[in-house]
Amino acid sequence: MTTTATTTATTFHGSYHPGDVTFLLKRLPPQPFVDVARKEQLIQSGARHYSEMLSPEALPSPRYLAVFKAACAANRAQMASDCLTLAALIAARRSGPITLVSLVRAGTPVGVILKHLLAQVLGREAAHYSVSIVRDRGIDEVALRHILAQGHAPESIVFIDGWTGKGVISRVLEEAVDGFNQRHGTAIDKGLYVLSDLAGTAACAASSADYLIPSSILNATVSGLVSRSVLNESIGPGDFHGCVYYADFEAHDLSREFADSLIAEGIAQAQRHGPRDNDSLNTPTPMNRADAAAVSSEFLRATMAQHGISDVNLVKPGIGEATRVLLRRVPRLLIVRDPDAPDVAHLTLLAAEKSVPVIVDAALPYQAVSLIQSALDG
């Protein structure tokens, strides 16, 4: 098999502890930021791909940071429990050393936590890399070749993300890894492992619940101070996909604190309750993928019809995806199942700050959904 990596880019760990993760990303100088409205118009018109541009990131307001801390207090135990379950499921499916490959950025904090739980709770050796995957363009193959060139066995690789929304990244990953395997004679598992699988497209998930995963609330300051990945003219054929490191945010960074608190909570839970039982280890996935996929498909169909939407990319179901829209897109509408639910407090706060209409739909199959404004209308 051919696994030679040609990149000369320097690997780095962002703002995490050096042993937590290796980001396989090319550090770029500060980019000329594109404002959100202009970026939306360029993306939706087809003039530029979303991966070619970055919009400026801002530090969270004091009110928003307070909501994040409240979310951590409320949902730390749930997220830690799901990380323990996912670690056990991974351990049951891999013999020997494990190579966690998290998807930048939402997968990175989860990968950091899993690495420590695998080692400290389950006694399993694990390496952790974080790599870029881009809708319509696939996974960073230079990064995959680099991982294999370090001596990691193809069968040891496990792809990690935080959640699925519509399942787009799951499908992009499957197609990209299939192509990589065919070209390089490898047999890397193309399945995605997540904490919560709303779309029913993950290979393995701890849950299908749409709950507030606290790391979904923030951007760089909970993900190692790296930007969303970049794939533009700055990236040569032998380079990793790119990123910007937000050094100016270092005084406000919560990446280590967040991961360390989840690791400590997971270890404490394991000590209280013991390892996950054999049933949970041997169940292919502790949820009904077909049911989740059917709910997702019907929801998208009905929502697009109700709101006159022709592009499915403008519908973002689930708390995690709805948050991304309000943080870095041009939102048209926020839909919530219960406006008083603690898990959507940050969303209603963002909507108020940005004058985004909010409607309540008690029959919503998710806690929240955001619709993106079409930049092509009118």
N, C-alpha and C positions, 0 to 999 in steps of 0.2 A: 504494500500500500504506500501511497505517496503522502507524506505528512510534513514535508519541509516547510518551515515558516521563514519568510523572507524579510519580515519587518525588522527594522532597527530601532523602533520606538521603545522608549523606556517605560517599564511597568511601574505602577505606583499604587498606594493604598488609600489615596484621598485623605480624609481626616480620621479614618479608622485606625485602630491599633494595627501595627504592621502585620501581625499574624492573622488578622480577621479576614482579609480579602486582598486579592490582587486585581486591580482594574486593568483590563486589557483594552485601553483606550489611549489614543494619541492626544496628549495635552496640547491644546491650541491656544494661541494668544487670544486675549479678549476680542470677541467678534463684533462686527458692526450690527447691533441689535436692530430687529425689525419690529415696529410697534404691532400690537396684537391685531388691530383692525386691518392694517395693510397686509400682515401675514395671512390673515383669514382670506382676504380677497385673492392673494396670490395662490394659495393652496386650492381654493375652490374653483378658480378659473383654470387650473392646470398649468399656470405659468411657472410655478416653483413647487417642488416637493417639500413636505413639512420638515423632512430631515435636513434640508439645506439651510434652514434659518433658525435662529434663536430669538425669542423675545426676552426682554429684560426681566429678571426675577427680582422681587422685592422681599425684604424681611417681613414676617408676619406682624400685623399690628398687635399692640398689647392685648386688646380684647380677643383677637383671634388666637394668640398664643395661650391665653387663659383657657380657651375652649379646647385647644390641643392637650393641655395638661389635664383638663377634666376628662377628656377622652381616654388618656393614658390611665388615669386612676380607675375609670369605669370598666375599661375593656382590656387592661393588661393581662388579667387572669385568663380571659377567653383566648386572646392571641397566643399566650404562652402555652396553653393547653393544646391549641391547634398546632403549634410548632412542635410540641412533643409528639403528637399523633403523627404528623408528617415525617418527623425524624425516624420514628419507629417503622413507618411504612417504607421509607427509603432503605433503612437498614435491612428489612426483610427481603428487599428486591435486589440487593447488591451484596456480593461476597467479596471479601478483601477490601482494600482501600477504596474510598468513595471520592469522586471528583464532582463537587457541586459547581455548576455553572449558572449563576444567577443572571437574569436579564436586567440590564440597566434601565431605569433606576428603581422601579417598584420592587424588583426581586432582590436588590442588594441587601437591605436590612434583614430580610427573611433568610437569605443565605448566610449572613454573619451569625445569626442566632442558631440556625440549624447546625452549622459547623461545630459550635461549642456544645450543643446538646448531644450531637452524635458522639463527640469525644468524651464528655464528662458524665453523661447519663448512660449511654449505650456502649461505651468503650470502643468506638469505631474511629479509625483514622480517616480524616477527611481534609482535602484541599478545597479552597474556594476561590474561584475566579468570577469576575463579573464582566459580561460582554454585551455588545450592542446587537439589537435586532430591530429591523425597520420594516414597517408595513410596506408591501409592494416591492421591497428590495432584499429581504431575507436577512439571515444572520451573518455576522462578521466571520467569514471563512478564514481570514488571516489569523484571527484570534483562536479559532478552533484548531488550526494547524499548529499554532504555538503551543496550545495545551497538550496536544499529542506529542509534540517534539520534546516536551519536558519529561516524557516517559509515562504519562498517565494512560492507562489502558482505555480504549474506546468504550468498552463495556462498563467502565466505572463511572461514566459521565451521567449526571442527573441535572436536567434543566429546571431552574427554580424561578417562579414569579410570585407576586403577592396574591393575585386573584385573576379571574376571567370576567370580562364584561359581556361582550357579544361573542367572544371566542376567536377574534381575528388573529391575535398573536399565536394562539395554539395552532391554528391552521397554517400560518406563515412558517412557524417553526417546523411543523411536520414536512411541509413541502421542501424547505431549505435543507433540512437534515437528510431527507431522502436523496436529494441531488448530491449533497456532499458525500454520502455513503457510496453512491454509484460511481462518482468520479475518483474517489480515493480508496475504494476497496475496504471501507470500514463498516462497522455495524453498530453505530451509535444509536442509542434509544432516542427516538424522536418525540417522546411524550413529555408533556409539561406537568410539573408538580407544583401545586399551589395550596394556599391556605383555604381559599374559598372559590368554588367553581360555580359561578352563576349561570354560565352558558352550557354546561354539560360537555365541554370539549377538552378538559384536562385529562391526562392519563391517570392522575392520582390527586386526590384532594382530601383535606381533613374535614371539609364542610361544604355545604352549598348555601349557607346562610349569608344574607346580605347584612353583615354587621360592620361597625366602624373599626377597621384596622387602623390603629392610630397613625402609623407611618404614612397612610394615604393622605393625611391632612396637609403635610408640608412637602416642600420640594427639596432643594439642595441641602438644607440644614438638617435633614434627617436621613440623607443618602450619601454621606461622605463628602459633601460640598462639591459634587460634580453636577454639571448641567445634564440636561437631556442629551443623548448622543447626536452627533452631527455627521452627515455624510454628504459633503459638497466638494468643491474643487480643491479644498485644502488636503484632501485625503488621496494619497497616491495608491497605486495598485498593490504595493507591499506594506501599506500602513494599516494599523487598526483603525476602526471608526474613531471619530474624534470627540472631544468634550472640552469644555472650559471648566477650570477649577476656580471656585469663588473664594479666593483668599480673603477678600474684604469681609466675608461673613464669618471668619473663624471665631471671633469673639462671641458669636451668637449660635454657634454650631451645637446641635443636640444629638448628632449621629452616634457617638460613643455612649453617651448617657442613656439614650433610648435602647440601644442594643444590649448594653450591659444590664439594664433593669429587666429586660425580657429574659435574658439568659438566667439571671438570678432567680426570677420568678419560676421559670421552667424547671430549674434544678430543685427548688424548694418543693414544687408540686410533685416531682418524681420521688423525692425523699419521703413525702407524706403518703403518697398513694402507690408507690412501687412502679415497676415498668408496665407498659401497656400489655394487656393480655394477648394470648395467642390468636384469639378471634380477630382482634383489631390488626394484628400483624399480617394475617393471612387473607383478609378481605381485600380484593383487588382495589376497591375504592369505597370508603364508608359513606356512599351516597348513591342515589339513582341518577346516573348520567342522562339516561333517556328522558326521564321526567324533566330534568333541568333544561335539557335541550328543547323539549317540546314547549315548555313555558316561555323560553327565550324567543323561539321562532314565532309563536302566536303573539307575544307582546310586541315584537318589532313590527309585525304585519299590521296589527290594530293601531299602533301608535302612528306609524307612517301614514295610514289612511286617515286617521282622525285629524292630524295636524298638517296634512297636505305636503308630506316630505317625500321626495323621490330618491334622495341619497341616504342610504342606511348609515353612512359615516357621521351623519348629523344627529344621530340618536345615541346617547351614552347612558346605558342602564347601570344601576348599582351605585353605592356610595362612593367607591373609589373612582370610578369613571366620571361621575357627576362632579366630584371635587376637582378633577383635572380640568374640566370644562370651565368651571368658575375661576380657577386660578390662572389659566393660560390660553383660553379661547374667547370667542365672543358669544356669550350665552344668549339664547332667545327666551328660554323658559326653564324654570325649575319645578319639577313635580315631586311632591312628597306624599307618603302614605299617612304620616302623622306629624304635623308641624311641631308638636310638643315633644317628640321623641328625642332623648339626649343625643342619639347617634346622628341626627341631622342638624344639630344646633350650629355647627360650623358652616353648614350650607346655607341655612337661612340668614346667618350673619353676613356671609359673603354676598348673598343675593341682595340684602338690604344695602350693603356698602356700594354695590355696583348697580343698584336700581333695576334688578332683574325681577320680572314678575314671578310670583310663586302661586301655584295652584295645588289643591289638596285632592287626592284621589285615593279614597279608602280601600279601593280594590286593587291598587298597584301591587304587582307581585314582588317588587323590590322596595326598599325603604326610600329610595330616591332615584330620580332620572333627570338628566339635563338634556335639553335640546340646544343644538348650536344654531346660531343665526345664519341663514343662507346669505352669503356675501354677494350672490348673483341676482337676488330679487330686486326688482325696481331699477 
